[in-house]
Amino acid sequence: MTEELSRIVAESAIRDLLCEYTHLIDQGRLRDVAALFAQSDYGQCGPDGVATTVISSDADAVFAACSGFIRMYGTPPVPRTKHLLTNTRVFVDGDEASALSYVTVIQGTEELALQPILSGRYFDRLTRVDGKWQFTQRLFCLDHLGNMIAHAKRSL
């Protein structure tokens, strides 16, 4: 495989991993979300991408943070959201990579018309272990905040 083809394959696998997170969280599978970050940092950052709060290599703490924040609806419980990733840029350097994505979260419930509730950026770092990409860091930077009443159990 040429170097360029290897890079393209790596970028595709990384984009799949980034999308896996969005699908899991929108399906309310918070234990599976937490498992993605069992060996990584997970937290928030300022506008410059520098971490402000971080959970390090603790899937139980990631689960507690997610379940303590996100309101769920119905059976099975789901947050009634869609996390939309856009403008994703992936940079691969051997078995290490970084990605920067825009995220817009939309939500609709019986009481809340479908609308964007927040937008921001994900700053991701990844590594390839035994041929599979995994997160080493995910930081979320909040850029715009909408009506979070139906989504958040507490303020950001």
N, C-alpha and C positions, 0 to 999 in steps of 0.2 A: 504494500500500500504506500502510495506517495505521501510525503509530508503534508501536502495540501489536502489530500483525501482524508488523512488521519485527523486533521484539524476539523474538517467538515463533519466527520462522524462524531467527534468529541462534542462539537457545538450542538449537534442534534440531540445527543444523549443528555446534555446539560439542559437544553430547553425542555425536554421531556420531564426531567426531574423538577424543574421549576413549575411546570404545569401540574405535575402530580400533587404538589402542595395545594394548589388552588382547588383542584377537584376534591381532595380529601377534606379540606376545611369547609367547602360548600356542601359536602355530604354529611357534615357533622361528625366525621370520624376523627375526633380529637386525639384519641390514643395513637392512631396511625400518624397523625401530624407530629405528635410528640416524638414518635420513634424516628422520624426523619432527622431529628436534632439531638439524638441520644449521645452523639460524639462530637457535638459542635456548640458554638455560641449562638444564642438566639436572643434578640433584644431590639431595643430602639436606639435611634441615633439622632443627632442634630442635623441641620440642613447641610452641613459639610460632610456627612457620612461618618462622623466620629461617634463611637458608642457612648450612650448616656446611661443605659441600663442593660445588663446582660445576664442571662442564665447560661452557665457553662456546663456542658456535658451532663445534663440532668433531665432525662425524659419526663420523670414524674413532676418536676418543677415546671416544665413547659406545658404539660397537660393541665396542671393546677392554674397556671397563668391564663391559658386559653379558656378553660371551663369556668374560671372565676370572672371572665370578662364577657364572653359571648352568650347572648340569650338564644335559647333553642325553642323550636315550635314543633308540635305534632309528634307522631309516632311513625317511624323512628324520628328522634329529635334532630332537626336541621336548623341552621341559622337563617334560612330563606335569603341567602346572599349569593352573588356571583362575583368572584374575584377575577377581574379582567387584566391580564398582563399585556402591556404594549411597549413598543420601542425598546425591546430587550437587546442589549449589546453583550456579547460573550467574548472573553479574551482567554485563549488557551495557551499555556506555556508548559509543555510536557504533561506531567501528571497533576499539575495545579491549574486552576482557572479562577476567573472572577466574572461576575455578571452584574449588570445594572439594568433594572427594569422599572418602568412605571406601573403602578397598580391603581386601579379604580375599583372600588367596591360598590355594587348596587344592591339594593334590598327592597323587597316589597312584602308586606304582610296584609292581613285583613284590615288593619287599621291604618296602614301606611302605604300610600301609593308608591309604585316602583320608582326609585330615584337613586342618584349617587349619594352615598353617605360619607365617603372619604376618598381622598386620593393621596398618593405619595410615591415613594421609591423604595425598592428593595436593593440593598447592597449585599451581594452574595459572594462568598469564597467557597471553593469546592476543591476536592482532591479525588483522584482516581485510585481506588483500592481494589486489587484483584480484578481489574478491568471494569469496575463499576464506579460511576461518579456518585459522590455523597457530599453533603454540606459539611463545611468546617465552620461557617459563619453565615448567619442571616441577620441583617439589621434592617429595620423598617424606619423610614423617615416620613413623618406626616407632613404633607404640604397643604392640604385643604380639608376642612372638616365640615360635614353637613349635619343633618338631623340624625343623631345616633340613638335616639330614645328607644327605638325598637331593636337595636343591636347590642348596645353595651349595658352591662349590669352596673358599671361604675364609669367614672370619667377617665379619660386618657391622662 
